[in-house]
C-alpha cells in the first residue's frame, strides 16, 4: 500500500502555478491537494490538511478524494474530473472538438486534427483539455497533429447516445 502526502501551501502553489502556466488556469482550489508516490494528485476536504505531520505519516492509503490528474515531466495530465474542475477557469490549451470527433474521443481513439482545429490551437503540442460545447470531456495529448485520448480504458464508451 502506498502513502499519500498532503501538499503544504508552497507545494500546492507550485501545482496551481503549473496549471496556470500550462492551461491559463485563473481559478482557486480551496480543497487540500494530496499526492502519491506516482505523482497522482487528489482533491480532498480541506479538513485533511489539518492533520499533524505525525498523523499524516501514519496515513497509509492508496487513494483518497477525487483523482484530478498526474504530474508528468511535460506538464499536468488531467483526468475527466480534473478537466471539469480546471477547464472553466482555463484560457490556454483547451481544444473544442466538433461533432465528427466526439464519438472517436469517447471511444478512446486517436484522431487527426482538422485544419480549423489546428489553427485554433496555433499548432501547439502537449497536454490539452478537450471540450465539446459546454462539456469538458477530459485530457488529451497532442503530438504531430494527432490527438491521443488519455481516457482510461475502463471509462471509455462503446456507444454514444446522441
C-alpha positions in Angstrom: 0.0 0.0 0.0 1.4 3.4 -0.9 1.3 6.6 1.1 -0.4 9.8 0.2 1.1 13.0 1.4 -0.8 16.2 2.0 0.8 19.1 0.0 1.8 22.1 2.1 0.9 25.6 0.9 4.1 26.0 -1.1 3.8 22.7 -2.8 0.1 23.4 -3.6 1.0 26.8 -5.0 3.6 25.0 -7.3 0.8 22.8 -8.7 -1.6 25.7 -9.2 1.2 27.7 -10.9 1.9 24.8 -13.2 -1.9 24.7 -14.1 -1.7 28.5 -14.7 1.3 28.1 -16.9 0.0 25.2 -19.0 -3.7 25.8 -19.1 -4.0 29.5 -18.2 -5.9 28.5 -15.0 -7.1 31.5 -13.1 -9.3 29.9 -10.5 -8.6 28.8 -7.0 -8.5 25.4 -5.3 -9.8 25.6 -1.8 -9.6 21.8 -1.2 -6.5 20.1 0.1 -4.2 18.5 -2.5 -2.7 15.1 -1.9 -0.1 13.4 -4.0 1.1 9.7 -4.0 4.5 8.4 -5.0 3.4 8.1 -8.6 2.7 11.8 -8.7 -1.0 11.4 -8.9 -2.9 14.4 -7.5 -6.1 14.0 -5.4 -8.5 16.7 -4.1 -9.9 16.2 -0.6 -11.8 18.2 2.0 -9.6 21.0 3.5 -10.0 19.3 6.9 -7.4 16.7 5.9 -4.8 19.5 5.7 -5.2 20.0 9.5 -3.6 16.6 10.2 -0.4 16.9 12.2 2.7 15.6 10.5 2.8 12.6 12.8 -0.7 11.6 11.8 0.0 12.1 8.1 2.9 9.7 8.3 0.6 7.1 9.7 -1.9 7.7 6.9 -1.3 4.7 4.6 -3.9 4.6 1.9 -3.8 4.1 -1.8 -6.2 6.9 -2.8 -8.5 9.4 -1.1 -10.7 12.0 -2.5 -11.1 12.8 -6.2 -8.3 12.0 -8.6 -7.7 15.1 -10.8 -4.5 14.4 -12.6 -0.9 13.4 -12.7 2.3 15.5 -12.7 4.5 14.4 -15.6 7.7 15.9 -16.9 5.8 17.6 -19.8 3.1 19.1 -17.5 0.0 18.0 -15.7 -2.2 15.4 -17.4 -5.8 16.0 -16.3 -8.4 13.3 -15.6 -12.0 13.8 -16.7 -12.9 15.3 -13.3 -9.8 17.4 -13.3 -10.7 18.9 -16.7 -14.2 19.7 -15.4 -12.7 21.5 -12.4 -9.9 23.3 -14.1 -11.5 23.7 -17.6 -14.0 26.5 -16.8 -11.2 28.7 -15.5 -8.7 27.9 -18.3 -7.8 30.0 -21.3 -5.0 28.1 -22.9 -4.6 24.5 -24.2 -8.3 24.0 -24.4 -9.4 22.3 -27.6 -13.0 22.4 -28.6 -13.8 19.4 -30.8 -16.5 19.2 -33.4 -19.3 16.6 -33.7 -17.2 14.5 -36.1 -14.5 13.9 -33.4 -16.9 13.4 -30.4 -17.5 9.7 -31.0 -13.9 8.7 -31.6 -13.0 10.7 -28.5 -15.4 8.9 -26.1 -14.3 5.6 -27.6 -10.7 6.4 -26.7 -9.5 6.5 -30.3 -6.8 8.9 -31.5 -7.7 11.2 -34.4 -6.1 13.8 -36.6 -6.9 17.5 -36.1 -8.7 19.3 -38.8 -7.1 22.4 -40.3 -9.6 24.6 -38.4 -8.9 22.8 -35.1 -5.1 23.1 -35.7 -5.5 26.8 -36.3 -7.5 27.2 -33.1 -4.5 25.8 -31.1 -1.8 27.5 -33.2 -0.3 24.2 -34.0 0.8 23.8 -30.3 1.6 20.4 -28.8 1.4 18.9 -25.3 -1.4 18.3 -22.9 -4.8 19.8 -23.6 -8.3 19.9 -22.1 -10.9 18.6 -24.5 -14.2 20.4 -24.7 -17.4 19.8 -26.7 -20.0 22.6 -26.4 -20.2 23.4 -22.7 -18.9 19.9 -21.6 -15.3 19.3 -20.6 -14.5 15.7 -21.6 -11.0 15.0 -20.2 -7.4 15.4 -21.1 -5.5 14.6 -24.3 -2.0 14.8 -25.6 -1.5 16.4 -29.0 1.6 15.5 -30.9 2.3 15.8 -34.6 -1.3 17.0 -35.3 -2.7 13.8 -33.7 -5.0 13.9 -30.6 -4.4 11.0 -28.3 -7.1 10.4 -25.8 -6.0 10.0 -22.2 -9.3 8.5 -21.0 -8.6 5.2 -19.2 -9.9 2.0 -20.9 -12.5 1.3 -18.2 -14.0 4.8 -18.7 -14.3 4.7 -22.5 -17.8 4.4 -24.0 -18.7 1.7 -26.6 -21.7 3.6 -27.9 -22.5 7.3 -27.8 -26.2 8.1 -27.2 -27.0 11.3 -29.0 
